[in-house]
Amino acid sequence: MAITYYKRFRMEVDLEGAYATPPLPPEFVWVSWDESLIDQHAEVKYLSFRSEIDACVFPCLGDRYGCQRLMREIRRKPGFLPGATWLIAGPDGYVGTVQGVMDRGPIGAIQNVGVVPSYRGLGLGRALIRRALQGFQSAGLQRAYLEVTAENASAVLLYRAVGFRRAKTLYKAVDG
């Protein structure tokens, strides 16, 4: 079986200054974390990643059950931060998700930012990131990071626009 290596960036940002709740376009609303919404987070994650490069790097993202399992694992992490975990609801249902945890350091770690493809380009991804950073800041954290597949150029550009800078380059080995 062949192994493919995917180049990934760890990107970090200092949480200086105040993060206000980012505005959403009309007809969209913030939905705060609630245990009963775990399957909705998983479904938005699946719809957001199933056809993207990240589903190759992390096969669970291309599978509904895999996304449900991943959401439950994120929720069980000792540093899970409800204040950094959000859904965005639109006229047709849930369309965006982000999850945040406090990692060793302590430092905030954005686990996933997902926006359903038909809702991209509206600023929802930027709003999700800023809302997660606000949650980290409210938890007293001073720094945050995320990892992104280097081939996902639009995500890399988005993270840079929000203030993230590349801290290191990693390689993820994937079977098959």
Secondary structure, DSSP 4 states (H G I P E B T S, - for coil): --EEEEEEEEEEEE--S--PPPP--TT-EEEE--GGGHHHHHHHHHHHHTTSHHHHHSGGGGSHHHHHHHHHHHHHSTTB-GGG-EEEEETTEEEEEEEEEEETTTEEEEEEEEE-GGGTTSSHHHHHHHHHHHHHHHTT--EEEEEEETT-HHHHHHHHHHT-EEEEEEEEEEE-
